Amino acid sequence: MKTLDNLLQRNKSWATKIADADPEFFYRLAQQQSPQYLWIGCSDSRVPSTQLADLPPGEMFVHRNVANVIVHTDLNSLSCIQYAIEVLKVEHIIVCGHYGCGGVKAAVVNKQLGLIDNWLRHVQDVVQKHAALIEGVAETAERVRLVCELNVIEQVINVCQTTIVQQSWEQGHELVVDGLIYALEDGLLRELGISVRSQDEVAASYCKAIRNLAARYNA
């Protein structure tokens, strides 16, 4: 029977290394959290949010699910967004997808995986919405890559359309919602040309990001 001995030992080594370098680190961390960012990302084990951004614990509030989807009936994600904005006072929300996302690929090729098919229905909605653009891309791998990007853009809009974010903007709070994508092959984050600072910017920012994708993939 497998045990957690190896994991616990690695944790002990990590904590010792941190404390040796900065004896007050864990004391300060235990007092409060005041992250600058809310990160909404994929559950994929290859996309560790704080590590790839080279941030220490405490600097990023994180919500992750399969294919980084935001659904207006998902109380988990909505509660996370509300807590980040109203309690932690973050001023930057990042929706980050990644190339090679298994959930996105399953949605694109309509692969049946079981219970998760219900969740990935939201990604299939993105596929159907942008069918004309996607069908203009011949290779399946490139289609998946395109949908990974489209999905991020759509989820940025979903975040912006939550009552939580809209109320925050209405109350005059500074809040930016950005879309990024992570490349497993080189470890780099890339902007997707969508950055929203107010309700007035939502439609224009969305249209610009979609036009840029269309121009790039149909060039």
HUMO-V361636 format. One record per backbone hydrogen bond with DSSP energy under -1.0 kcal/mol. CO is the residue of the C=O (numbers start at 1). NH is the residue of the N-H. E is the energy in kcal/mol with one decimal. If there is no record, write none. Layout:
CO_NH_E ; CO_NH_E
This chain:
4_8_-2.9 ; 5_9_-2.4 ; 6_10_-2.2 ; 7_11_-2.1 ; 8_12_-2.3 ; 9_13_-2.3 ; 10_14_-2.4 ; 11_15_-2.8 ; 12_16_-2.2 ; 13_17_-2.3 ; 14_18_-2.4 ; 15_19_-2.5 ; 16_20_-2.4 ; 17_21_-1.7 ; 18_22_-2.3 ; 22_25_-2.2 ; 24_28_-2.6 ; 25_29_-2.4 ; 26_30_-1.8 ; 37_61_-2.9 ; 38_94_-3.2 ; 39_63_-3.0 ; 40_96_-2.8 ; 41_65_-1.9 ; 44_47_-1.8 ; 48_52_-2.7 ; 49_53_-1.3 ; 50_55_-2.9 ; 51_54_-1.1 ; 56_59_-1.5 ; 59_36_-1.3 ; 61_39_-3.3 ; 63_41_-2.4 ; 65_68_-1.9 ; 71_74_-1.9 ; 73_75_-1.0 ; 74_78_-2.2 ; 75_79_-2.2 ; 76_80_-1.8 ; 77_81_-2.4 ; 78_82_-2.6 ; 79_83_-2.6 ; 80_84_-2.4 ; 81_85_-2.3 ; 82_86_-3.1 ; 83_87_-1.7 ; 83_88_-2.3 ; 84_90_-2.4 ; 91_176_-1.9 ; 92_38_-2.4 ; 93_178_-2.9 ; 94_40_-3.4 ; 95_180_-2.7 ; 97_182_-2.2 ; 101_105_-2.4 ; 102_106_-2.3 ; 103_107_-1.8 ; 104_108_-2.4 ; 105_109_-2.5 ; 106_111_-2.2 ; 114_117_-2.0 ; 115_118_-1.7 ; 116_120_-2.6 ; 119_122_-1.5 ; 120_124_-2.2 ; 121_125_-1.6 ; 122_126_-1.1 ; 123_127_-2.0 ; 124_128_-2.6 ; 125_129_-2.3 ; 126_130_-1.7 ; 128_131_-1.3 ; 130_134_-2.5 ; 131_135_-2.9 ; 134_137_-2.0 ; 139_143_-2.0 ; 140_144_-2.6 ; 141_145_-1.9 ; 142_146_-2.5 ; 143_147_-2.7 ; 144_148_-2.2 ; 145_149_-1.4 ; 146_150_-2.8 ; 147_151_-2.9 ; 148_152_-1.3 ; 149_153_-2.1 ; 150_154_-2.6 ; 151_155_-2.3 ; 152_156_-2.3 ; 153_157_-1.8 ; 154_158_-2.1 ; 155_159_-2.4 ; 156_160_-2.4 ; 157_161_-1.8 ; 159_162_-1.4 ; 162_166_-2.3 ; 163_167_-2.4 ; 164_168_-1.8 ; 165_169_-2.3 ; 166_170_-2.4 ; 167_171_-1.8 ; 168_173_-2.2 ; 169_172_-1.9 ; 176_93_-3.2 ; 177_196_-2.7 ; 178_95_-2.8 ; 179_192_-1.6 ; 180_97_-2.0 ; 181_190_-2.6 ; 182_99_-2.1 ; 183_187_-2.3 ; 188_183_-2.3 ; 190_181_-2.3 ; 194_179_-1.6 ; 196_177_-2.6 ; 198_201_-1.3 ; 199_202_-1.0 ; 201_205_-2.5 ; 202_206_-2.2 ; 203_207_-2.5 ; 204_208_-2.1 ; 205_209_-2.1 ; 206_210_-2.3 ; 207_211_-2.3 ; 208_212_-2.2 ; 209_213_-1.9 ; 210_214_-2.6 ; 211_215_-2.4 ; 212_216_-1.9 ; 213_217_-2.7 ; 214_218_-2.0
